[in-house]
Amino acid sequence: MTGQDILFFWVARMMMMQLAVARDIPFHTVYLHGLVRDAKGKKMSKSLGNVIDPLEIIDEYGADALRFANAAMASLGGVLKLDTQRIAGYRNFGTKLWNACRFAEMNGVWEGHATGPAPSPTATANKWIIGETAKTLAEVNEALEAFRFDTAADALYKFVWGKVCDWYVEFAKPLFDGPDAAETRATMAWVLDQSMILLHPFMPFITEELWGTTGTREKLLVHTDWPELPQSLIDREADREMSFVTTLIDDIRSARAQVHVPVGLKADLVATSLTDEARAAFARNESLIKRLARVDTVTEGAAPKGSIAVAAEGAAFAIPLQGLIDIGEEKSRLQKALDKLGKEIGGLKGRLDNPNFARSAPEDGVMEAQSNLEARQEESAKIKAALTRLSDLG
């Protein structure tokens, strides 16, 4: 393992010396890690005042956050831009896992729990999360074998934060109060165990601490075997159903946010088209969808006038906006925001198209202007989409 800047000066000479003296190849694989620079990609220098002391970072954000940040940004042979904002984000990621384990403790998940094989649940949400765990393990294994530590970290981040801590914790809440409570506790304990094991090489301290304070453990986490999960754990029907549910909830939330429906208000939902499979999936998860998407009543029929459309696999829905927002006022607000963004985009484009700016401005200044332009263009596209939705309402 070394940096690309000393590949010839050190690694190649070691290879030649070993061949000349011992007639043997000293190593067969060389991993070129990224060169660590500051957040703007500049080489760290005391004279520039941009040196980042890892000990200070550890004191403020923790060693796990720094380790995970380095892994997440470790593209092969590239530049690792060490940004304290990203490190802070990965500290929050560790806190998210800690809170999920605390939530499990409050619901009796760790009582009598011992590390064991995957349970065989009957509830769809439990089948789904076990399958997602098996998928994530396969992604992480493939990434690690290819030395893509950034890909492995990204897969773990999306799984632990997105699938486990966000979706599954919410899905489990009503299950804890029903006939599937026991299997849900067993499933959550197993999934969190797997999360700790898979995260341990990246975040060893928090995962070891959690491992020692949850359930009965025969040995330390660092000595626990790496899991081997068969693809047979993936339930295709459960995967399809929960994908329908999560996509629909996300799309309803997105549609509401685009037209600024207040978060606290519940909206009605009209099913304008449903296949038999979608109807069954919706019926089995209706209470969950209504709670997480802030839906009041659900009916079937034609889309009412003044409603926005939401599509899902095998289904189409409409959200009536009457009484939720003033459409004319919202269109006016969005148009003002769009006009302001248009001026900012024009100014940024003018700077970037100016050859004098590109020639005389520092590299990080040009990159910052380009980044600002892309962010404003993305925001402009979202506002245009929201205006299109509102225009369709009349």
DRENVEX-843101 format. One line per field, with one value per residue (C-alpha): residue number from 0; residue in one letter; x, y, z negated. Coordinates in nm, 2 decimals. Each point is the difference from the previous one (the first is absolute). Example, Ala and Ser with C-alpha at 12.3 -4.5 7.8 and 13.67 -1.06 7.14 Angstrom:
nr: 0 | 1
rest: A | S
px: 1.23 | 0.14
py: -0.45 | 0.34
pz: -0.78 | 0.07
END
This chain:
nr: 0 | 1 | 2 | 3 | 4 | 5 | 6 | 7 | 8 | 9 | 10 | 11 | 12 | 13 | 14 | 15 | 16 | 17 | 18 | 19 | 20 | 21 | 22 | 23 | 24 | 25 | 26 | 27 | 28 | 29 | 30 | 31 | 32 | 33 | 34 | 35 | 36 | 37 | 38 | 39 | 40 | 41 | 42 | 43 | 44 | 45 | 46 | 47 | 48 | 49 | 50 | 51 | 52 | 53 | 54 | 55 | 56 | 57 | 58 | 59 | 60 | 61 | 62 | 63 | 64 | 65 | 66 | 67 | 68 | 69 | 70 | 71 | 72 | 73 | 74 | 75 | 76 | 77 | 78 | 79 | 80 | 81 | 82 | 83 | 84 | 85 | 86 | 87 | 88 | 89 | 90 | 91 | 92 | 93 | 94 | 95 | 96 | 97 | 98 | 99 | 100 | 101 | 102 | 103 | 104 | 105 | 106 | 107 | 108 | 109 | 110 | 111 | 112 | 113 | 114 | 115 | 116 | 117 | 118 | 119 | 120 | 121 | 122 | 123 | 124 | 125 | 126 | 127 | 128 | 129 | 130 | 131 | 132 | 133 | 134 | 135 | 136 | 137 | 138 | 139 | 140 | 141 | 142 | 143 | 144 | 145 | 146 | 147 | 148 | 149 | 150 | 151 | 152 | 153 | 154 | 155 | 156 | 157 | 158 | 159 | 160 | 161 | 162 | 163 | 164 | 165 | 166 | 167 | 168 | 169 | 170 | 171 | 172 | 173 | 174 | 175 | 176 | 177 | 178 | 179 | 180 | 181 | 182 | 183 | 184 | 185 | 186 | 187 | 188 | 189 | 190 | 191 | 192 | 193 | 194 | 195 | 196 | 197 | 198 | 199 | 200 | 201 | 202 | 203 | 204 | 205 | 206 | 207 | 208 | 209 | 210 | 211 | 212 | 213 | 214 | 215 | 216 | 217 | 218 | 219 | 220 | 221 | 222 | 223 | 224 | 225 | 226 | 227 | 228 | 229 | 230 | 231 | 232 | 233 | 234 | 235 | 236 | 237 | 238 | 239 | 240 | 241 | 242 | 243 | 244 | 245 | 246 | 247 | 248 | 249 | 250 | 251 | 252 | 253 | 254 | 255 | 256 | 257 | 258 | 259 | 260 | 261 | 262 | 263 | 264 | 265 | 266 | 267 | 268 | 269 | 270 | 271 | 272 | 273 | 274 | 275 | 276 | 277 | 278 | 279 | 280 | 281 | 282 | 283 | 284 | 285 | 286 | 287 | 288 | 289 | 290 | 291 | 292 | 293 | 294 | 295 | 296 | 297 | 298 | 299 | 300 | 301 | 302 | 303 | 304 | 305 | 306 | 307 | 308 | 309 | 310 | 311 | 312 | 313 | 314 | 315 | 316 | 317 | 318 | 319 | 320 | 321 | 322 | 323 | 324 | 325 | 326 | 327 | 328 | 329 | 330 | 331 | 332 | 333 | 334 | 335 | 336 | 337 | 338 | 339 | 340 | 341 | 342 | 343 | 344 | 345 | 346 | 347 | 348 | 349 | 350 | 351 | 352 | 353 | 354 | 355 | 356 | 357 | 358 | 359 | 360 | 361 | 362 | 363 | 364 | 365 | 366 | 367 | 368 | 369 | 370 | 371 | 372 | 373 | 374 | 375 | 376 | 377 | 378 | 379 | 380 | 381 | 382 | 383 | 384 | 385 | 386 | 387 | 388 | 389 | 390 | 391 | 392 | 393
rest: M | T | G | Q | D | I | L | F | F | W | V | A | R | M | M | M | M | Q | L | A | V | A | R | D | I | P | F | H | T | V | Y | L | H | G | L | V | R | D | A | K | G | K | K | M | S | K | S | L | G | N | V | I | D | P | L | E | I | I | D | E | Y | G | A | D | A | L | R | F | A | N | A | A | M | A | S | L | G | G | V | L | K | L | D | T | Q | R | I | A | G | Y | R | N | F | G | T | K | L | W | N | A | C | R | F | A | E | M | N | G | V | W | E | G | H | A | T | G | P | A | P | S | P | T | A | T | A | N | K | W | I | I | G | E | T | A | K | T | L | A | E | V | N | E | A | L | E | A | F | R | F | D | T | A | A | D | A | L | Y | K | F | V | W | G | K | V | C | D | W | Y | V | E | F | A | K | P | L | F | D | G | P | D | A | A | E | T | R | A | T | M | A | W | V | L | D | Q | S | M | I | L | L | H | P | F | M | P | F | I | T | E | E | L | W | G | T | T | G | T | R | E | K | L | L | V | H | T | D | W | P | E | L | P | Q | S | L | I | D | R | E | A | D | R | E | M | S | F | V | T | T | L | I | D | D | I | R | S | A | R | A | Q | V | H | V | P | V | G | L | K | A | D | L | V | A | T | S | L | T | D | E | A | R | A | A | F | A | R | N | E | S | L | I | K | R | L | A | R | V | D | T | V | T | E | G | A | A | P | K | G | S | I | A | V | A | A | E | G | A | A | F | A | I | P | L | Q | G | L | I | D | I | G | E | E | K | S | R | L | Q | K | A | L | D | K | L | G | K | E | I | G | G | L | K | G | R | L | D | N | P | N | F | A | R | S | A | P | E | D | G | V | M | E | A | Q | S | N | L | E | A | R | Q | E | E | S | A | K | I | K | A | A | L | T | R | L | S | D | L | G
px: 0.00 | 0.15 | -0.07 | 0.04 | 0.25 | 0.27 | -0.08 | 0.32 | 0.22 | -0.07 | -0.22 | 0.18 | 0.34 | -0.10 | -0.12 | 0.33 | 0.22 | -0.18 | 0.03 | 0.37 | 0.09 | -0.24 | -0.13 | -0.35 | -0.30 | -0.07 | -0.37 | -0.26 | -0.26 | 0.05 | -0.30 | 0.03 | -0.19 | -0.12 | 0.22 | -0.15 | -0.06 | -0.22 | -0.37 | 0.08 | 0.25 | 0.31 | 0.31 | 0.03 | 0.27 | 0.08 | 0.07 | -0.35 | -0.15 | -0.22 | 0.16 | -0.25 | 0.12 | -0.16 | 0.03 | -0.21 | -0.25 | -0.03 | -0.05 | -0.28 | -0.17 | 0.13 | 0.24 | -0.28 | -0.13 | 0.35 | 0.06 | -0.34 | 0.06 | 0.34 | -0.16 | -0.30 | 0.23 | 0.27 | -0.04 | 0.29 | 0.30 | -0.21 | 0.01 | -0.16 | -0.14 | -0.02 | -0.31 | -0.10 | -0.37 | 0.00 | 0.18 | -0.27 | -0.26 | 0.16 | 0.01 | -0.38 | -0.01 | 0.15 | -0.25 | -0.28 | 0.11 | 0.03 | -0.35 | -0.14 | 0.16 | -0.15 | -0.34 | 0.04 | 0.09 | -0.31 | -0.21 | 0.15 | 0.20 | 0.31 | -0.17 | 0.14 | 0.16 | 0.31 | 0.18 | -0.15 | -0.11 | -0.26 | -0.36 | -0.28 | -0.27 | -0.35 | -0.06 | 0.09 | 0.20 | 0.22 | 0.05 | 0.10 | 0.26 | 0.17 | 0.02 | 0.14 | 0.27 | 0.10 | 0.01 | 0.22 | 0.25 | 0.04 | 0.06 | 0.26 | 0.18 | 0.02 | 0.13 | 0.26 | 0.13 | 0.05 | 0.17 | -0.29 | -0.03 | -0.20 | -0.27 | -0.01 | -0.04 | -0.27 | -0.20 | 0.02 | -0.10 | -0.31 | -0.10 | 0.05 | -0.13 | -0.26 | -0.13 | 0.05 | -0.01 | -0.26 | -0.23 | 0.02 | -0.02 | -0.32 | -0.14 | 0.08 | -0.20 | -0.35 | 0.14 | 0.12 | -0.37 | -0.14 | 0.02 | 0.34 | 0.17 | 0.23 | 0.13 | 0.05 | 0.21 | 0.21 | 0.03 | 0.10 | 0.26 | 0.15 | 0.00 | 0.17 | 0.26 | 0.08 | 0.02 | 0.26 | 0.20 | 0.01 | 0.08 | 0.27 | 0.30 | -0.11 | -0.12 | 0.15 | -0.04 | -0.38 | -0.08 | 0.21 | -0.17 | -0.35 | 0.09 | 0.11 | -0.31 | -0.27 | -0.10 | 0.22 | 0.33 | 0.24 | 0.29 | 0.11 | -0.13 | 0.35 | 0.02 | -0.34 | -0.01 | -0.09 | -0.35 | -0.09 | -0.36 | -0.16 | -0.19 | -0.30 | -0.06 | -0.13 | -0.37 | -0.10 | -0.37 | 0.09 | 0.26 | -0.25 | -0.27 | 0.22 | 0.15 | -0.35 | -0.07 | 0.33 | -0.02 | -0.36 | 0.07 | 0.31 | -0.20 | -0.28 | 0.24 | 0.18 | -0.32 | -0.11 | 0.33 | 0.01 | -0.32 | 0.07 | -0.28 | 0.07 | 0.16 | -0.25 | -0.31 | -0.14 | -0.11 | -0.25 | 0.10 | -0.20 | 0.09 | -0.07 | 0.14 | 0.10 | 0.10 | -0.11 | 0.36 | 0.03 | -0.34 | 0.10 | 0.33 | -0.16 | -0.27 | 0.26 | 0.20 | -0.27 | 0.04 | 0.38 | -0.03 | -0.26 | 0.22 | 0.33 | -0.13 | -0.24 | -0.31 | -0.35 | -0.25 | 0.05 | -0.27 | -0.02 | -0.13 | 0.09 | 0.26 | -0.18 | 0.06 | 0.30 | 0.19 | 0.36 | 0.08 | 0.22 | 0.10 | 0.11 | 0.06 | -0.34 | -0.18 | -0.08 | -0.12 | -0.11 | 0.04 | -0.28 | 0.15 | -0.33 | 0.02 | 0.37 | 0.17 | -0.09 | 0.10 | 0.02 | 0.21 | 0.23 | 0.05 | 0.09 | 0.25 | 0.16 | 0.03 | 0.17 | 0.25 | 0.05 | 0.07 | 0.25 | 0.18 | 0.00 | 0.20 | 0.24 | 0.05 | 0.06 | 0.26 | 0.18 | -0.01 | 0.14 | 0.30 | 0.07 | -0.03 | 0.24 | 0.35 | 0.16 | -0.17 | 0.10 | 0.36 | 0.06 | -0.22 | 0.14 | -0.10 | -0.21 | -0.19 | -0.09 | -0.10 | -0.22 | -0.17 | -0.07 | -0.14 | -0.22 | -0.13 | -0.08 | -0.18 | -0.21 | -0.08 | -0.12 | -0.22 | -0.14 | -0.10 | -0.19 | -0.18 | -0.09 | -0.14 | -0.21 | -0.13 | -0.09 | -0.19 | -0.19 | -0.07 | -0.16 | -0.24 | -0.13
py: 0.00 | 0.33 | 0.33 | 0.04 | 0.28 | -0.23 | -0.31 | 0.03 | 0.16 | -0.27 | -0.29 | -0.07 | 0.02 | -0.24 | -0.24 | 0.03 | -0.03 | -0.32 | -0.15 | 0.08 | -0.12 | -0.28 | -0.09 | 0.02 | 0.23 | 0.17 | 0.07 | -0.07 | 0.26 | 0.38 | 0.21 | 0.36 | 0.20 | 0.36 | 0.30 | 0.17 | 0.37 | 0.28 | 0.04 | 0.20 | -0.25 | 0.20 | -0.17 | 0.06 | 0.25 | 0.18 | 0.32 | -0.02 | -0.07 | -0.29 | -0.29 | -0.22 | -0.17 | -0.35 | 0.01 | 0.32 | -0.16 | -0.31 | 0.22 | 0.18 | -0.26 | -0.34 | -0.25 | -0.20 | 0.30 | 0.08 | -0.36 | -0.03 | 0.33 | -0.12 | -0.32 | 0.17 | 0.24 | -0.26 | -0.01 | -0.20 | 0.23 | 0.31 | 0.30 | -0.03 | 0.34 | 0.00 | 0.20 | 0.05 | 0.03 | -0.35 | -0.13 | 0.16 | -0.17 | -0.34 | 0.07 | 0.05 | -0.33 | -0.17 | 0.18 | -0.13 | -0.36 | 0.06 | 0.14 | -0.30 | -0.23 | 0.21 | -0.02 | -0.38 | -0.01 | 0.20 | -0.26 | -0.30 | -0.11 | -0.09 | -0.19 | -0.36 | 0.07 | -0.20 | 0.02 | -0.26 | -0.08 | 0.19 | -0.04 | -0.13 | 0.27 | 0.01 | 0.38 | 0.16 | 0.29 | -0.25 | -0.22 | 0.31 | 0.13 | -0.34 | -0.01 | 0.36 | -0.12 | -0.28 | 0.23 | 0.25 | -0.27 | -0.11 | 0.36 | 0.06 | -0.33 | 0.08 | 0.36 | -0.12 | -0.27 | 0.28 | 0.23 | 0.25 | 0.10 | 0.31 | -0.22 | -0.23 | 0.30 | 0.15 | -0.33 | -0.03 | 0.37 | -0.04 | -0.33 | 0.09 | 0.36 | -0.04 | -0.35 | -0.09 | 0.33 | 0.18 | -0.25 | -0.32 | 0.18 | 0.17 | -0.33 | -0.18 | 0.24 | -0.13 | -0.36 | 0.03 | 0.04 | -0.29 | -0.38 | 0.03 | 0.17 | -0.29 | -0.07 | 0.38 | 0.02 | -0.30 | 0.15 | 0.34 | -0.15 | -0.21 | 0.29 | 0.24 | -0.28 | -0.03 | 0.38 | 0.01 | -0.28 | 0.15 | 0.35 | -0.12 | 0.03 | 0.36 | 0.11 | -0.24 | 0.20 | 0.08 | -0.35 | -0.18 | 0.21 | -0.07 | -0.37 | -0.03 | 0.17 | -0.18 | -0.36 | -0.29 | -0.03 | -0.29 | 0.21 | 0.35 | 0.14 | 0.02 | -0.38 | -0.07 | -0.18 | 0.19 | -0.10 | -0.23 | 0.06 | -0.19 | 0.17 | -0.22 | 0.25 | 0.25 | -0.03 | 0.14 | 0.05 | 0.18 | 0.21 | 0.10 | 0.09 | 0.21 | 0.17 | 0.10 | 0.13 | 0.20 | 0.14 | 0.11 | 0.17 | 0.17 | 0.13 | 0.13 | 0.18 | 0.14 | 0.12 | 0.17 | 0.17 | 0.13 | 0.19 | 0.09 | -0.18 | 0.06 | -0.30 | -0.01 | -0.02 | -0.34 | -0.03 | -0.22 | -0.26 | -0.11 | -0.32 | 0.06 | -0.33 | -0.32 | -0.35 | -0.29 | -0.05 | 0.37 | 0.00 | -0.29 | 0.15 | 0.33 | -0.17 | -0.19 | 0.31 | 0.27 | 0.10 | 0.03 | 0.21 | 0.23 | 0.05 | 0.06 | 0.20 | 0.21 | -0.12 | 0.05 | -0.19 | -0.23 | -0.04 | -0.13 | 0.20 | 0.26 | 0.27 | 0.30 | 0.34 | 0.18 | -0.31 | -0.12 | -0.34 | -0.26 | -0.32 | -0.34 | -0.34 | -0.12 | 0.29 | 0.37 | 0.24 | 0.36 | 0.24 | 0.26 | 0.34 | 0.18 | 0.15 | -0.10 | 0.28 | 0.32 | -0.11 | 0.35 | 0.13 | -0.31 | 0.05 | 0.37 | -0.10 | -0.26 | 0.23 | 0.26 | -0.26 | -0.12 | 0.36 | 0.06 | -0.33 | 0.09 | 0.32 | -0.19 | -0.27 | 0.27 | 0.17 | -0.33 | -0.10 | 0.34 | -0.04 | -0.35 | 0.08 | 0.29 | -0.11 | 0.26 | -0.15 | -0.36 | 0.12 | 0.22 | -0.14 | -0.27 | -0.35 | -0.04 | 0.32 | -0.14 | -0.33 | 0.18 | 0.21 | -0.32 | -0.17 | 0.29 | 0.01 | -0.37 | 0.03 | 0.29 | -0.17 | -0.31 | 0.22 | 0.18 | -0.33 | -0.10 | 0.33 | -0.03 | -0.35 | 0.13 | 0.29 | -0.25 | -0.20 | 0.30 | 0.12 | -0.33 | 0.08 | 0.31
pz: 0.00 | 0.10 | 0.18 | 0.37 | -0.04 | -0.13 | 0.22 | 0.19 | -0.27 | -0.26 | 0.12 | 0.33 | -0.16 | -0.27 | 0.27 | 0.20 | -0.31 | -0.11 | 0.34 | 0.02 | -0.34 | -0.09 | 0.35 | -0.13 | 0.04 | -0.33 | 0.07 | 0.27 | -0.08 | -0.06 | -0.12 | 0.09 | -0.25 | 0.07 | -0.09 | -0.30 | 0.06 | -0.14 | 0.08 | 0.32 | 0.13 | -0.10 | -0.13 | -0.37 | -0.10 | -0.33 | 0.20 | 0.15 | -0.34 | 0.13 | -0.19 | -0.17 | -0.32 | -0.02 | -0.38 | -0.01 | 0.24 | -0.23 | -0.31 | 0.17 | 0.21 | -0.11 | 0.16 | 0.16 | 0.18 | 0.14 | 0.10 | 0.18 | 0.18 | 0.12 | 0.13 | 0.16 | 0.19 | 0.09 | 0.38 | 0.16 | 0.06 | -0.03 | -0.23 | -0.34 | -0.09 | -0.38 | -0.09 | -0.36 | 0.11 | 0.14 | -0.31 | -0.22 | 0.22 | -0.06 | -0.38 | 0.04 | 0.18 | -0.31 | -0.22 | 0.23 | -0.06 | -0.37 | -0.02 | 0.20 | -0.26 | -0.28 | 0.17 | 0.02 | -0.37 | -0.10 | 0.19 | -0.17 | 0.31 | -0.20 | -0.28 | 0.01 | 0.34 | 0.11 | 0.33 | 0.23 | 0.36 | 0.19 | -0.12 | 0.22 | -0.04 | 0.16 | 0.00 | 0.34 | -0.15 | -0.19 | 0.31 | 0.19 | -0.24 | -0.02 | 0.38 | 0.00 | -0.25 | 0.23 | 0.30 | -0.19 | -0.11 | 0.37 | 0.10 | -0.27 | 0.07 | 0.37 | -0.08 | -0.25 | 0.24 | 0.26 | -0.26 | 0.05 | -0.36 | 0.10 | 0.16 | -0.30 | -0.23 | 0.22 | 0.00 | -0.38 | -0.05 | 0.23 | -0.17 | -0.37 | 0.02 | 0.28 | -0.02 | -0.37 | -0.20 | 0.21 | 0.16 | -0.21 | -0.33 | 0.12 | 0.14 | -0.33 | -0.23 | 0.08 | 0.02 | -0.36 | -0.11 | 0.20 | 0.04 | 0.18 | -0.30 | -0.09 | 0.35 | 0.05 | -0.31 | 0.12 | 0.35 | -0.12 | -0.24 | 0.29 | 0.24 | -0.24 | -0.08 | 0.37 | 0.03 | -0.28 | 0.15 | 0.35 | -0.14 | -0.24 | 0.24 | 0.08 | -0.35 | -0.25 | -0.32 | 0.00 | 0.13 | -0.26 | -0.27 | 0.13 | 0.04 | -0.36 | -0.14 | 0.21 | -0.05 | -0.11 | 0.19 | -0.01 | 0.12 | 0.10 | 0.33 | 0.14 | -0.04 | 0.15 | 0.33 | 0.32 | 0.10 | 0.28 | 0.11 | 0.29 | 0.27 | -0.10 | -0.28 | 0.26 | 0.02 | 0.35 | -0.09 | -0.32 | 0.18 | 0.27 | -0.26 | -0.22 | 0.30 | 0.10 | -0.35 | -0.05 | 0.36 | -0.05 | -0.34 | 0.14 | 0.31 | -0.21 | -0.23 | 0.30 | 0.17 | -0.32 | -0.05 | 0.36 | -0.04 | -0.37 | -0.17 | -0.37 | -0.17 | -0.28 | 0.23 | 0.10 | 0.37 | 0.16 | 0.26 | 0.30 | 0.17 | 0.37 | 0.13 | -0.17 | 0.12 | -0.21 | -0.13 | -0.09 | -0.16 | -0.22 | -0.09 | -0.09 | -0.21 | -0.20 | -0.08 | 0.00 | -0.36 | 0.04 | 0.32 | -0.16 | -0.31 | 0.17 | 0.30 | -0.21 | 0.18 | -0.15 | 0.21 | 0.30 | 0.27 | 0.35 | 0.30 | 0.26 | -0.09 | -0.15 | 0.16 | -0.17 | -0.09 | 0.07 | 0.14 | -0.17 | 0.18 | -0.13 | 0.15 | 0.12 | -0.15 | 0.04 | -0.28 | -0.03 | -0.30 | 0.00 | -0.10 | -0.07 | -0.35 | -0.04 | 0.19 | 0.20 | 0.35 | 0.14 | -0.29 | 0.02 | 0.37 | -0.06 | -0.27 | 0.22 | 0.30 | -0.21 | -0.13 | 0.36 | 0.12 | -0.27 | 0.08 | 0.37 | -0.08 | -0.22 | 0.27 | 0.27 | -0.22 | -0.07 | 0.37 | 0.09 | -0.23 | 0.11 | 0.37 | -0.05 | 0.11 | -0.22 | -0.31 | 0.09 | 0.06 | -0.30 | -0.27 | -0.23 | 0.08 | -0.32 | 0.09 | 0.34 | -0.15 | -0.26 | 0.27 | 0.20 | -0.31 | -0.08 | 0.36 | 0.00 | -0.34 | 0.12 | 0.33 | -0.19 | -0.23 | 0.31 | 0.15 | -0.31 | -0.01 | 0.37 | -0.07 | -0.29 | 0.22 | 0.27 | -0.25 | -0.12 | 0.36 | 0.07 | -0.28 | 0.18
END
